[in-house]
Amino acid sequence: MSKPVVGLLPLYLELYDQVVPEIRQAAETFAGTIRDELEKLNIEVIAAPVCCVKPEFAKAVKAFEKRRADAIVTLHLAYSPSLESAGVLAATALPLIMLDTTPDFDFGFATDPARIMYNHGIHGVQDLCNMLRRKGKYFMLEAGHWQQSDVLTRIAADIKACIAATAMKTARVGIIGRPFPGMGDFAIPFADLKKLIGIEVVQATPAKFKAMPPAPAEIAEELKLYSKLFKIGTASEKCLARTAATSLTVRQWIEKEKLAAFTFNFLDIDRQCGLDTVPFLEASMAMSRGIGYAGEGDVLTAAFVASLAKVFSETTFSEMFCPDWKGNKVFLSHMGELNVDVINSKPELLEKAFPFFKADSPALTQGCMKPGPAALVNLAPGPDESFTMIACAGNIRAPRKNKITGISGWFEPEIPLEDMLSEYSCHGGTHHLALIYNPDLKILIRYAEIMGWNCKII
């Protein structure tokens, strides 16, 4: 996972350079301090020079855009007239985070009046926020003392939310086959996904797959990788070979098309489509590389999983299968797809034939999800072209002995299971979802806010 990149934009008043030039150095020093503190949070900072007038702001923002910053963080070093910067900031597509802080923590009764000149930026923030709202520009704002509060940690969380939102808005999702007939909860026309979110759908074709057959040497290397990563269970050599060939073909397609995510309908996988078997194993391995995935041709959830994986490295596609009313848990599973990084102990490869497959049987992972704090997260389409992000925090519980073969996991919500399931469905939660480990609900809330979605934390 690469470092977040932000543009730090210090705002200042040109008049002060004319009448009190001696205070400029202290302002620049404070900007440098904030830059250093953000870098301590593993953030790459593109620091603009102190900006006072429109041309300076325009130049700084253009530089941030050229470097493809994940967000702009503003820092008022003093009052700055909003009309110098508001137009430029409203016009950029980069997410905007306002940092409302000052050098001094204590500004009480005994404060030296000279310190006013170094600590009065908050009304510049107010001026700019008013203008941005009037221009319809969305922004985030975090206020607090840079040293005596968690304001910079909150800024770091906001940046992660920006990364997830940008990933969602720019996702290219490949689909093999068609969405599963009759599954309505994720059924959104591809043109609407593009219009409402920005998701671009790339349709796989037999010609594309047949044009990229892997070489025998590549298959041999893939099989060596399987031996290293997995316990080879019931999967035969022929099964492993065709699984490797299919995985390599799909992987090459993902790379060639620059896909952020992919999905497939297992009913449409056969030799005529250009694949030897169903690419379950590649779905499991791709998620460990940060590629999004969802089953049954669900483009929306595949893109959503990809966006979450940009922030939460241990993210996987899953479904709620069976309630354990007695144990206040819900059993999670799917046919054969699970991020291999979240499997408890070394995953095992099984050969499994399903009666509804048209292709030869694949090798797929078997394993139980590892224990730890986690959250179920869903993106639910709603009425009037709306969306709701639904999240429920809890824990994955791993059994001492697991009698269930295939993919398994038990999620224990923080609230009673019956309440969680009731709220989930009443808010329109779909049967496809993401599971994330070590969740930060504040990031999810900000992510939904940036996207203009409703947000329900169960």
N, C-alpha and C positions, 0 to 999 in steps of 0.2 A: 504494500500500500504506500503510494507516494505521499510526500509532504504536501499539505495544503499550501496554496500560494495566495497571498493577499497583497493588495496595494494599500499602503498606509498614506493617507492624504492629510497633511497638517494644514489647517486653515488659520489665517492671520489677517490683520488689518494693515493696509498700506500706509494709512495715516500715522501709525506708530513708528514706522521707519523714518518718517519725515520729522516727527516732533520729539520722539523719545527713542532714538536708534540704539541706545545703550541696553535696552531690555531684550533686543532680538536674540542675543546669544543664549540667554537663559531659556527662551522659548524653544530654540533649536535643540538645546541640550535635553529638554524634557521630551521632545519628539524622539530623540535618539534613545532615551530611556525606555519609552513605550515600545519602540522597535525591538530593543534588546529583550524586553520581557516577553513579547510575543514569540520571539525566536526561541526562548527557553521552553515554550510550549510546543516545540517541534513544528513551527510554522515558518515557511519561507516568506520573508517580507521584502516587497519591492517598495522602498522608501522614496517617495517623491520629495523634492525640495519644498520648503515652506511656500504656500501659495496664497496670494492676496487678490489677484485680479483675474478676470475671465480668461485671458490667453494662457495664464499659468495653470489654471485649473484644466483647461482644455488639453494642454500639452501633457499634463500628468495623467489624466484619464485615458488619453490615447495610448500612452505608454503601458498602462495597466492592461488595456484591451489587447495590445500587441503581444504582451507576455502571457495572455490568457489567464489572468488572475482569477481565482475562484470567487473573490469578493473584494469590495473596497471597504476599508475601515477609515472613517473620518476621525480627526482629532482636532478639536478647537483649542488652539493655543492662546486664543484671546477672542474677543468679539470679531466676527467676520460678516460683513453685509451679505445677506443671502442671495441677492441678485447677481453677485459675482460668480457664484458656484451653482445655484439651483438649476439653471437651464442645462448645464453640462451634466450634472448628476442625474437629472430626470431623463436625459436622452440616452444614457448608456444602458446597455442590456445587462451589465454586471450587477449582481446583488449588492445592496448597500447596507452597511452596518454602521450606526452612529455610536461612537464611544464617547460617553459623557462623563468626563473625569477632569481632575485638576491636580497640580503638583502637591498642594498642601492638604493634609488630612484635617487639621485643626484650624478653623477660621472663626474663633470665638471672640469674646469681649476684649481680650488683651492683644489681639492681632495688630501687628505693625501695619499702618495704612498703606505702606509701600507695596505690601503683598497683594493688594487689590489688582494691580496691573498683571499679575501672573496667574490669577485664579478666577477670572470673570468670564471664561469661555462659555458658561452654561447658557447665557442669554443669546449667544450666537447659535448654539444648538437649537434653541427655541425658535429663533427667526428662520433658520433653514428648514426645520421640520415642518413648520407651518406652510412654507412655500412648496415643499415637496408634496405634502398632502393635497394642496390646491392644484398641483400639476398631475395628480394621480399616480405618483411614483411610490411604490411600496418600499419601505425601509424597516430595518430592525434597529432598536435602540437599547443599549445596555448602560446603566448608570451606576456609579459607585467609585470609591477611591481605588486607584490602580494598585495600591499596596496593601490596603487595609480591608479589602473586600474580595469577592471572587469574580469581579467584573471581567477580568481578562480570561478567566476560565469560561465564563459565559460567552464571551466573544468567540473563543475557540470552538465551543459547541455550535454557535450560530454558523460559523464557517463550514463545519461539517454538514449542517443542514443545507447550506448553499450548494455544496458539492453533490449531495444526493439529489437535490432538485434539478440542478443542471444536467446531471446524468439522465434523469427521467425525461426531461424536455428534449434531449438530443439523442435518445436511444434509437438505435437501429436493431430491429428484432427480426431474426430469420424464422421462417415457419416452414416445416416439412409437412406436406399434406394440407388438410383443411381443418378448421376448428371442429371439434367433436360435435356431430349433429345432435341438437336437442339440449345442449348445455347452455342455458340462457343467462346464468348469472355473470359470465364474463363475455357474453356475446355483444360486442360493439363493432360496428363497421370500421374497417381499417381507415377509411377516409375521416371518420369522426375521431379516431385516436390521434390522427395527425393534426386535425383542427383543434381539438380540445386540449391536448397535452404536448404534441410535437413528435410523438412516436412514429417512426418510419418503418414500414413492414417490408421485408425482403422475402419474396417467395422462392423457395428452392424448386429446381426443376430436375428431371432425370438427366437432361443433357449436361447440366452443371456437374452433377455427381459423377457421371460416366466419363467426364473429361479430366477427372483428377484421381485416377486410381493410384493407391500407394504402391511403391516399389517393394519387392520382397525384403530388401534390406531394412526398409522402414518398418515393415511389419515385425521383423525379427527384433528390432530395437524396442518396439512397443511391447512385445511379449516379455522382454527382459525387464522393462519397467513394471509390468504387472507382477512379475516374480518378486520384485523388490517391495512393491507397495502393498501387495495383498497375499493372503493365504489362498492358495489354489485349492478350492474344495472340489465340487462335483463337475466343474467345467472341463470338458474334454479338450484335447489339442485342437480339433477342428473347430469347436465352438470358440475357443480363445482366438484362433487365427481369424475367423470371420468377424468376431467382435473387434479385434485390433484393426482390421481393414476398414470396417465401418467407422470406428472412432477416428481414425486418421483422415478419412474422407470428410467427415463432418467437421473436424478440427480445421482442416485446410479451407473448407467453405467459410467457417466463422472468421478465420484470419483474412481471407481474400475479400470478403464482403465487409470487413471491419464491423462485425456485429458486437453489440453490447450484451445480447441475450439471444436465446433461441428457444423454440418449442416445437413439438411434433405431435401428430396424432398417430398412435401406434396402429390404428386400423388402416392407415394409408401407407404403411411401410411394407414394401415387398421388393423383389428383384427388379420389377419394372420401374420403380422409382429411383433405382441406381444404388441401393444399399443392400448389403447381404443380410442384415438383421436389424433389429430395433436398437437404436443407439442409447440405451439406458446407461451403460457404463460411461460413455462420453459425457452425458448430462451430469453424472456424479463427479467426474473429474473436472469438468469445465467449471462447475460451481466453486471448486477449490481454487481455481485460477481467477475468480471474481467475475466469471461470465454468468449472467442471469439465466434462469431456466424456469419453466412451468410446463406441466403436462397438458395433454389433450388439445394442443393448439391455442393455449391461452396466452396471447400476446401481451395483454395488459399486465398480468401477474409476472410474466417473464421479465418485462422491463422493470417492474417494481422491485423484484428480487435483485436485479442488476444494480439498481440505484442504492438499495440498502447495503449491498456488498461493498460499495465505495466507502462506506463509513464503518460498517460492522463486518469485520473480516470473516467471522464465522456465521454465515447466513446460508440458509438452505430453503428450498421449496418443500412444502409438505401439505398434508391434509389431516383434519380431525376425523378419525374413523369411528372409534367406539368409546362411549363414556364408561368410566369406572366410578359409578355412583358411590360405592362403598369407600373407595380410597381417595375420593375427591380429585381424580385425575382423568385426563382424556388421552386415549391411545392415538398416537400419530403414526402415519405410515403412507406408503404409496407403492406402486407396482415394483419399481426397482431403481428409484432415483433418490439420492441423498448425498449432500456434500460430504465427500470422504473425510474431510477434516473434522467433522463433528461426530464421527463414529467412535464409540468407546472401544478401545483396543484395535488391533490390526484387522481391517475388513477382510471378509472372506468372499471369494468369487464362486458363484453358483451357476450352473447351467439350468435354465428354467424355461420350459415350454408352456405357453398359454394357449388354450383352445381357440382363441379368437385371433391369433397371429397368422398372418399370411406368409411371413418370412420364417427362416430357420430360427431355432431357439438361440437367444443371446446369453452371454455371460453377464451377470449383474452382481452388484454388491449385496452382501448380507451384513447386517450389523445393527446394534442398538445405539441410539443417541447417547452421547456422554452426559453425565450429570453436570448441573451448573445453573446459575441464574440465566433466565431467557425470557423472551416475549414472543407471543404470537402477534403478527402484524398483517393486516389485510387492507387492500384497497378495493372499496366497494363502489361500483357505479350506482348512482341514485337518480332521482327524477330531475327533469329539466337540465340535463347535461351536467349534473353535479357529481362529485365524488366525496366519499368519506373514508378517511384513514381510521381504522379501528385497531387498537393495540391493547393487549392484556399481558401484564407482567406476572412472572411466576418462576417456577424452577422445573428443569428436567430431572426426573428421578430415574436412576438406573437400577434394575433389579439385580439381586445376587445371582439368580438363575433365570434365564429367559427361554421359555419353551417355544416362543414364536419365531419361526424362520423368516427370512427376508428383512425388510426395513421395519424397525420398531422404535418407539419412543413413548414415554409417558410424561405429559405436561401437567403439573400441578399449579393451578392459578392461585393468586393470593386471596381470592374471594371464593365463596362456595361455588362448586362447579355448576350447579343449576342456575345460579345467578349469572355466571359468566356466559353460559350457553344461551340463556334467554336474551341477555343484552346484545350478544354478538349477532344473533339472527334478527332481533328487532331493529337493529341499526343497518341491516342489509348485508352483513358479512357473507362473502362468497365461500364456496367449498374449497377453493384454492387459496393458499396463504404462504407467508414467509415465516420462518422461525429464525430469530436472531439471538445470539448469546451475548451476555454482558450488555444488556440494553441500557440506553440513556433516553428516557421518555421525553426529556426536554428537547433533545435533538429531533425526535419524531414530531413533536408538537410544532416546532419551528419549521420543519420540512413541510408539513401540511399547510401551515400558514403561508409560506412562500409560494406554494402551488395554488393557493386559493381554494383548498379543499376544506371540508368540514373535518373535525378531528374528535374522536371519541376514545378516551382512555377508560377501559373497563376496570 
